[in-house]
Amino acid sequence: MITYAELVKKSSLFQNLTGLRVEAFTALLSAFADAYAQDLEHREKHKATPRQRQRGGGRTGTIPQLEDKLVFILVYFRFYPVQVLQGYLFGLSQAQANEWVHRLTPLLNAALGYQQQLPARQAKTLTTLLTACPELEFIIDGTERPIRRPKDPTHQKRQYSGKKKRHTVKNNIIIEKRTGKVKGLSPTVSGQVHDKKLADEQDLRFPKDSKLWQDTGFQGYAPEQVTIIQPKKKPRGGQLSVDEKAANTRISKERIRIEHSIGGIKVFAIVQHIFRNLKPAFDDVVMETACGLHNLRLDFPLMK
């Protein structure tokens, strides 16, 4: 059975299984403890019958320590195993594993929020967050995640991505170019929605005189008072000049940073593998949480 007490003795293995260095885990643990305590208070407040014994009384749970609970949910995000396997790794049944996954995921998300690692989700909040970035250079791009093929024919058509040739959901992300941190995350939508359309629907406002790097999927997207930098699209039936191709290459070398950030997010397999959970809005919560974990990882660079 995986336990924090044993895992922490092997820093490299700890990093591989949780996606975080021990130092990052320790920094996250205090915020996770606050989120867990608030959740306990909320549960007790809304309990149908009052508590009969003091907190901590009764039979000891299979995952009694807070550190082990945090390891549990991080391992789940990192590898996204089926719940039978997740339960086996931590001495639980599949039903217990399912219960803990859905209980701990929002607490992990809340803990990252306490540490200000989560991306902005609303246009107004995003503007405030971006204004605080010193260099005012940002990169925007879309990223898709595979989902199970819906049974309903209408949902099948709506969630089919012609680009990926499979059923997906999509988010636009905005990173700070200098740090690679995810500053903005769009709502989770069907993979059929175009990147530019999603950006237009968000009605984003970037700081005055900022620079926004984007690819040709955002052709025509030009927020006010923002310098747009994007590759030149090849004209229909025509060719780009040598200089235009060279300029596109230079832009691509700068834009690659957002691909690194997306790769950092998808270190957590829950947003890389086919998403199996059918709970409403859960796909959005896990994407936001994975972005927060990526941002936390950047504060504690991984050992080479």
Number of C-alpha atoms within 10 A of each C-alpha: 9 15 16 16 11 10 18 14 11 11 15 16 13 20 18 14 20 22 23 26 22 20 14 19 22 13 14 20 20 16 19 27 17 15 21 21 13 13 16 12 11 11 11 14 12 9 10 8 8 9 10 7 8 7 9 9 8 8 6 9 9 12 16 10 13 15 18 18 21 23 21 25 22 24 21 23 25 21 20 21 15 13 19 15 16 23 20 14 16 18 15 20 16 16 12 15 24 16 12 17 19 13 14 20 20 18 23 26 23 20 24 26 17 16 15 13 24 26 25 22 16 15 17 13 15 20 17 14 16 23 14 10 17 9 13 19 19 26 25 22 22 23 14 21 23 21 22 15 17 14 8 8 10 9 13 16 14 16 24 22 21 11 11 13 8 17 24 26 22 25 24 21 24 27 25 23 24 14 14 21 25 27 25 26 24 22 19 19 19 20 26 19 16 18 22 18 12 19 20 14 9 15 12 16 17 23 20 13 12 18 19 22 23 23 20 15 15 20 14 9 15 13 17 14 13 17 15 17 16 19 20 15 15 13 8 6 5 7 11 13 10 9 9 15 16 13 14 18 13 12 18 16 9 12 22 13 18 25 13 12 24 20 13 20 24 20 18 26 18 23 26 19 15 16 18 14 12 10 8 8 11 15 20 18 15 19 24 28 27 26 29 25 26 26 24 22 21 16 13 15 12 15 9 4
